[in-house]
Amino acid sequence: MRDDFTTLWNCLSYPAIERKYLESRITQEALEPPPEKLASRLLRYPGVKRRNELEHELRTLGEIFLQDLVKDEDFKDEFIAKCYCSSGALSQYALISKEILKHRYAASGQGVRKTVTSASDKKGVSKDLLNAVLAKSVTKRPVILLGDVGVGKTSFIKNLVSVEASEELERGVVLYVDFGREPALRKNLQDYVLDSFERQLRDDYQVNLTGNTFVRGIYHGELLGLREGIYGYLREEDPSAYRLKEVELLAEKIENKSGHLKKAIEHLTSGERRTVVIFLDNIDQRQDDFQEEVFLIAQSMAETWPVTCFVTLRPSTYNKSRRQGSLSAYQNRVFTISPPRIDLVVKKRLEFALEQLRDGGLTLSGEGVSVESHMLREYIEVLVDSIDRNPSLAECIDNVSAGNVRDALDLLTIFVGSGHVDTGKILEIKIKSGSYFVPLHEFLRAVIYGDNEHYSPENSFVANMFDVISLNSSEHFLLPHMINYCLRTSQGPNSEAGYILQSEVFSYLQSLGYRDLQISSAFARAERAKLCDFATADEEAPTRLRITQRGAYILRRLVAEFVYVDAVVVDTPILDDGFREIITDAWYIEDRLDRAAHFVGYLDTCWEEAPHPEGGFDWPSVSAALSRGIEEVRRRISARRKEG
């Protein structure tokens, strides 16, 4: 290692691992690496985009009104009433098959189809799920609420409790633990859950688990046993000593947290005829072993306590655990929660923020902070109006977020106060004329770059489709060919919920002349950037994949946009020496347009050496659209300068 450190570094450094140099060396499948990217020659790459004071204020307030407001307890009921969107409604802007959207969790049901049910139907929450909440369907196993990260499982639960089953649970007890918001130490997980339940019973239901009257009530039988036991004579002869024995008995019971809480809940359900429902939410934001432990806690509670226990899981964790983890030993009832319509979520969330701003701001509970901004109100009005008037904005948010509500709201927050957008100009036009129309390219620029000065695939919602790991120029089109093949296959008659065998995609790309390492690298990038979903049904079944909304959107829309190639050019190795000399750092719009034109010209020459399968990715049409777009931007700049 010391004597040949260069080889070690070339195989094990971060860029080397990303480009699979070690695998190449071990398998002796030599792929000569490409030259360095333009990004490696940029000072302070990817950098932080500077924001002025106005943009800083808008970003901070945007985070409060678009994201943090939902977490404030004072707004919980009002938020659910005005912002909740039912799950399962199909996207109106998705660029993938409706069948994929309908059966987005099809792989989760392999082998257990009879126990996997949609949590919603056309009338709202399904009757089966309501019966489970109300303990009408007796079960000794936790009920699983299955949904991808960000689809709105927490909102679904809150709406279920506050609206759908509010009358039935009026005298019920709902115990809820949010593992996404509250810290939980791995080693004390069970105690943490029990302490949380005890706190909720005390604060929300006025049930003091250590109160003298309550404790004596639930252990009445044990106290009778003491009276009839060997210490019973003390009751008459030494009342003080007898009372001490009672206290010792009750203290011992209370010390056993799990047993004491179980006894208290039994008292609530049998003595007071109250339904007790437990929700263990957002465990899908934790590591797999953490999720497994929470599930085992839920299993123990469901089996031994008189409660209905719900656990939220994501499909990947559910499938993995069902094959080889805790779930493999149980046949649980599973309800799938599909994403709501993202365009409706965005519209309602923006309108809710506007309502609070028009009322003069708000005070966040527990913080003692009052916030108000007429500038943010103007800016959000711009967003609402632009999304209503410009379907391409709604299409972008819907597809890039791919059904993830959190990502959709992140996209909005990124745009509000972005240093890549002329915020002052937008507000000036809005205040003077009463409206401003946000064009797609302006929104995309904020989304693609985020808070960075330059495009970085690690920090962006948008993947670079043209990256390569070798000196083979045709590799620039490997990922587009792969995503295009997945898209075409998903729409075919033999598609099963859009899935296709990974081996089939591999063989297709091999038939185009691509080598194994190149294909493996493309698979890894597609999974990391969420261009495709990968799923394994069981131990015997091979891995399958299918295109996502984000993958389809980048392929069918973004690759033909100037703002996209203007961004990814810094992350794409230029294999031709001549083009590499003229494709350099650029700041001014004219220079960036020239650079984009050179980049398109470079890819035109690479296409000459690339495979052109029938029905495959069509670079010439993309190239023509890009050239038209670049010239259109030039024309607008020229016209604006003449007007000025």
Secondary structure, 3 states (H helix, E strand, C coil): CCCCHHHHHHHHCHHHHHCCHHHHHHHCCCCCCCCCCHHHHCCCCCCECCCCHHHHHHHHHHHHHHCHHHHCHHHHHHHHHHHCCCCCCCCCCCCCCHHHHHCCCHHHHCCCHHHEEECEECCEECHHHHHHHCCCCCCCCCEEEECCCCCCHHHHHHHHHHHHCCCCCCCCEEEEEECCCCCCCHHHHHHHHHHHHHHHHHHHHCCCCCCHHHHHHHCHHHHHHHHCCCCCCHHHHCHHHHHHHHHHHHHHHHHCHHHHHHHHHHHHHHHCCCCEEEEEECHHHCCHHHHHHHHHHHHHHHHHCCCEEEEEECHHHHHHHHHHCHHHHCCCCEEECCCCCHHHHHHHHHHHHHHHHHCCCEEECCCCEEECCHHHHHHHHHHHHHHHHCHHHHHHHHHHHCCCHHHHHHHHHHHCCCCCCCHHHHHHHHHHHCCCCCCHHHHHHHHHHCCECCCCHHHCCCCCCCCCCCCCHHHHHHHHHHHHHHHHHHCCCCCECCEEEHHHHHHHHHHCCCCHHHHHHHHHHHHHCCCEEEECCCCCCCCEEEECHHHHHHHHCHHHCHHHHHHHHHHCCCCCHHHHHHCCCCCCHHHHHHHHHHHHHHHHHHHCCCCCCCCCCCHHHHHHHHHHHHHHHHHHHHHHHHHC
